[in-house]
Amino acid sequence: MSGVDGIDEGFYSRQLYVLGCDGMRRMGTASVLIAGMRGLGVEIAKNVILSGVKSVTVQDEGLTDWADLSSQFFLRESHLGQNRASCSLQQLCLLNLRVQVSAHTAPLAEELLRQFQVVVLTDSSLDDQKRFGDLCHQNGIKFIVADTKGLCGQLFCDFGEEFEVLDRDGEPPASILIQRVLKDDPGVVICIDDERHKLSNSSKVCFSEVQGMTELNSLGPVEIKVRGPHSFSICDTSNFSEYEIGGRVTEVKEPLVLNFKPLSEALLDHEDLTQSDFGKAARHQTLHLAFQALHDFVGKNQRLPLLRCQSDADALLDAVKELNATAQLQELDEAAVRKLSFTARGDLAPVNAFIGGLAAQEVIKACSRKLTPLRQWFYFDALECLPEEEEEEEGAVTLPETDFSENGTRYDGQIAVFGSSFQEKLKRQKYFLVGAGAIGCELLKNFALMGLGAGEKGHITVTDMDYIEKSNLNRQFLFRSQDIGQPKSECAAKAVREMNAAMNITAHQNRLDADSEAVYNSDFYMGLDGVAAALDNVEARVYLDGRCVEHKRPMLEGGTQGSRGHTLVVVPHLTESYGTGTPSSDGAIPLCTLKNFPHRIEHTLQWARDQFEGLFKQTAENVNLFLRDPEFVERTLGHGDVEALEVLEEVWSSLEDKNAGGQRPVSWEDCVAWARCRWETLYNNDIRQLLHCLPADKVNDNGLPFWSGSKRCPHPLTFDPSCAMHMDYVVAAANLCGQIFRVKGTTDRASVRNVLQDVHVPPFTPKSSVKIQLTDQELDAERKRESGDPEKARLEELKKKLASASLKDSAKQMWPIDFEKDDDGNFHMDYIVAASNLRAENYDIPAADRLQSKRIAGRIIPAIATTTAAVAGLMCLELYKLVQGHKKIGSYRTAYFVLGTQYFVWCKPHQALRFQVAGREYTQWDDFHVDGRHDSGQQEMTLEDLFSHIKEQHDLTVCSLFCGRASVYNRHEERLKLSVSEVVRMATKADIPAHQKVLQLVPSFSEDEDCPSVPLIRYRLL
């Protein structure tokens, strides 16, 4: 698919929404040099190549050793002793065939650097960083340094004397409707209150469509000052005309020019650090000195500090103190310096993934000039991953130094930090990964490098029901072009086995929901050590979280949206679960807004999508149901007369052809006529009817105009075959109509115009009986109201017509269409764009281009490889803590970040919520486990036995009991002598599935009947 402006939209579809076409074009002209092909370097190279620059050269003069295999995912044991860059080249080339990738195995030289727009140094000396940094600064080359040592990371950016950022945050300009404007100094703009304006101080805006105070419309961009979520002040409006009605505020995004210092100069400025964790400000200022001291240590000793060597740690700390004599830090984190010394020989895949994701994002900023670059230093540490100190009378218990010695294995880089005992425990882990998409691929890569589940008793189960598409290849790096159409889970499992042959991994293609509980049952979860969620929707996350809470299993969760990312760890009995802290995802647009009062392009796009589903899918499905289900009509009537009338009218008209009064086409000309008449109905007649009921000059009871604020007064459109958008709608709608009826269409507009000349468009006469519902409550009431005599008569007429044997002919079958946004030849997006923008024109809403329309209507989550890598890295750092069994909630981290603007928030997770029942304290992790076997051991408990057990064990009296929504017991005395499973079957009116081993029962207790939360009863069946 050629896609937008020559850019391969099929490959870059998600990234386009982050960088835009202009940003992608600039990316396609940039050449990048990445020096160092250990784990960090290859992580950066992978993300940069996937992003779509013109060319990438990877440089490394070193030879592969065992330690490289800890984090370099393109190196194998067969590469030992060979050049790292050369061995990585083939795999790097296969990531993106649109990017020229080459390897350079000689030492870095100035002549080489001058050939590139961006230079990235990893695994480099401070002398090289200064020397090459000065060269790049003087020659206008963007310069980036990235480094990781054990659990610590460093990033530096120098984009030159003047670097122009064309779009500082990548967000679309805010566009807000005005409620009113006050005449004052300064003037105050009050926006409609259906959403926050999201502007910030010093933002600039322009005005349009303002009536009354028309001076605003001719103002240039004006700077604002935020007063609240729905208001802001502007310039002096005291001498302007009186504001009357209407108006829109649109944010004006202006370029930002930034100045950078060369590294040799920026080294001396310890204040110029981007704060990534405000709880670690002193630590990261200390790390700025510690990394410099580490370079000095290596220069003097020709090696990094020895593992767990106290004398080396003392020497490094002394060097840091010497540097601080000049820097004069108020607080020096000496413990962090010692830990850095102890672990500096470590090379960890998760840390490289995080820092590598950030560094690659800076490369993208340098090339695309979109998003705000790092200014200029960034430090990161995850030292809380180290074992928690166990205090005894004689001091802290630590592992022997021999546990950290290098053994010539692929895990040496990890053993250097955590020890060989931990490595063996990591290899025995049994984990369940749900999702093998972007985050899932990155997690599996990290799992393979870490050795998670790679031991004799370890295992990874991965499930994903999806198949690989071209658009996945841009960020799901385990897949290649030849994998398109194959199951994601199987291809991902195969790829990580190639990285680490010891991986024990099983791939499934199951959707995770109630239907797969026969596979993922209680025995399955109880056999796990933990779960990782790499899902793309809240509902699936909440379901998985519930299963983890039920079985007391930890869960790692992460997600991305463009350059935004978040991670969360759920720890049994310690933190709250994902579902507890998740806000409602109900962001549905009110139906009355969609139906009559749209004011944003999102509204018209959702309306267009609803039109598509109703016209080309739901009606066809209903027709097919009618043809095969004798009870369809009666069942539809049970939904209420108003809804039934709408459904049955559509079914009948789709079954009966035009000469019998229906709408079923028998020719292409009929399809065109249907599309033309549909256009007239939607964009002329319906609007004229609305204005007949609610005239443009209508006022409310308070005397204010009805059409004001979020209610934009529409105007009807007049069809013009010379207008491209009008024809776009007719051509797309006619072809889609032909598809559901199996009538061959065409894209020849000249022939369509010829057909249109003979189409009869019925005249429109407004109906005074029509009532417009102003709220969703009124719409609901309309659906539920009793139908009048004419409607009842029409329903009876339809029932008789549909009973005709001729309509039951199987040849009347239709072919429903499932919406597919990524096929440019199927007319789906053609219809959506035209339908939405025509309605936007009705309501004077700014139109959306095809790319924006696809993102909104297709509900696309913008995604890039950099954010995905960073999220997976942070999730795996939490995994280290889970495997070690960290007990302190302060050891864990919840993360929120925006790589586009270098915004980071790390905080400890929320504690598990506590509640009381009858004076005793519980959390959501507490429940009552009951073995359903009767004391005699031969038969199941009765309900009375269960209640007695709860009373004896917990001193609580059950007064009611539910299973799901079914009432199992509520003073049903006759049920007490029945077995629990029998009562549950009776209450739910369903058999208990054979695979279900545990019933989840919700009690209430007479000791505290009004308690909103109670421990559940987990009743194990025989």
Number of C-alpha atoms within 10 A of each C-alpha: 13 11 15 16 11 10 18 16 20 19 24 24 25 23 26 25 22 24 26 16 19 14 20 24 19 19 24 19 14 20 20 26 25 24 27 23 30 29 28 28 27 29 26 28 27 24 29 28 26 26 28 28 25 19 20 26 19 25 24 23 18 17 18 23 20 20 24 25 28 26 29 26 23 24 27 20 15 9 18 16 12 15 20 28 29 19 20 21 18 14 13 24 17 17 23 23 13 17 21 16 23 17 22 19 17 10 11 15 9 11 7 11 19 15 13 18 20 25 24 27 22 24 18 14 16 19 13 12 20 16 15 22 27 19 17 25 19 12 13 18 23 23 28 27 23 24 22 27 23 26 24 26 22 20 23 24 27 28 27 19 14 12 18 16 20 18 21 19 19 18 14 11 13 14 19 25 27 25 20 21 25 18 18 15 13 16 18 22 21 21 24 18 16 9 10 13 22 12 22 15 12 11 16 20 22 18 23 18 17 21 16 15 22 18 16 23 16 10 12 12 16 16 18 22 18 19 14 14 15 20 22 22 22 19 15 14 20 13 11 16 14 15 18 16 19 23 27 19 22 17 20 17 18 13 13 14 11 15 12 18 19 25 25 16 12 18 18 13 15 16 14 14 20 19 20 19 18 14 12 16 17 15 22 29 23 24 27 21 24 27 23 17 23 27 18 18 18 13 14 10 9 10 12 20 23 17 21 22 14 14 12 18 22 15 17 25 25 15 18 24 20 13 16 17 9 9 17 11 17 8 12 20 18 19 12 20 24 21 18 28 28 22 28 23 23 24 30 30 29 32 29 33 32 28 28 34 29 26 32 27 26 32 28 28 23 28 24 25 23 26 26 22 24 26 18 21 23 24 26 21 22 17 16 17 20 17 17 17 11 9 9 8 5 6 9 10 11 10 11 10 12 11 15 22 17 19 14 11 15 22 25 26 28 27 28 27 27 22 21 20 12 19 19 18 17 22 22 20 21 23 23 22 23 25 26 32 26 27 30 28 28 27 27 24 29 26 24 27 25 27 26 27 25 26 19 13 12 23 22 22 19 25 22 23 15 17 18 22 18 20 18 24 24 26 29 25 23 24 25 18 15 9 17 17 12 14 20 31 29 19 21 25 25 18 19 23 18 14 19 22 13 18 25 23 23 15 20 16 17 18 16 19 12 10 10 11 16 13 12 17 16 17 13 13 20 14 12 19 19 23 25 23 24 25 22 17 10 16 13 17 21 16 15 22 24 16 19 23 22 20 18 19 20 23 29 24 23 25 22 24 18 24 25 22 21 24 22 24 25 29 27 20 19 17 21 22 28 23 17 14 10 11 9 8 9 6 6 7 13 13 19 17 19 19 15 19 20 28 22 20 21 19 24 31 27 21 23 23 23 15 17 22 17 14 18 24 18 19 22 24 18 19 26 19 16 21 19 13 11 12 10 15 18 11 12 17 17 10 13 15 20 19 15 19 21 11 18 23 16 20 24 21 16 22 25 19 15 15 10 10 10 16 20 22 23 15 14 20 20 21 27 26 23 22 22 23 16 18 22 21 16 17 21 18 19 16 22 21 20 21 18 14 17 16 15 16 10 14 14 9 8 7 8 11 16 18 20 19 20 20 17 21 24 24 18 20 19 11 15 10 16 9 9 11 18 20 20 19 25 28 26 25 29 28 26 26 26 25 19 18 22 17 18 14 20 13 13 9 15 9 10 21 16 11 15 18 10 10 15 10 14 9 7 13 9 14 11 9 7 11 12 15 16 14 13 13 12 13 16 12 12 15 16 14 12 13 16 10 9 9 14 15 12 13 21 13 12 17 16 10 14 20 13 10 8 12 16 18 12 11 9 16 21 22 18 21 19 12 17 12 19 18 12 13 8 16 22 22 25 20 23 29 27 27 28 26 25 23 26 23 17 20 23 18 20 13 19 19 11 15 18 19 24 21 17 18 22 18 11 15 16 18 24 30 29 30 33 31 32 27 29 32 27 23 28 23 22 25 25 20 18 21 17 16 12 20 14 10 14 12 19 26 22 20 21 20 21 18 25 26 16 21 15 18 16 18 15 16 21 17 15 19 16 13 16 15 19 13 9 8 10 17 19 21 22 18 15 14 14 17 16 23 17 15 11 8 10 9 12 21 25 21 23 16 20 22 17 16 16 17 13 11 9 11 12 19 19 22 17 17 22 18 18 12 9 14 18 25 21 13 11 11 10 8 18 17 13 16 19 23 21 16 19 24 15 15 16 16 10 9 11 15 9 7 13 14 15 19 20 16 18 20 21 23 17 13 15 17 16 11 13 10 16 21 19 20 21 19 20 16 16 15
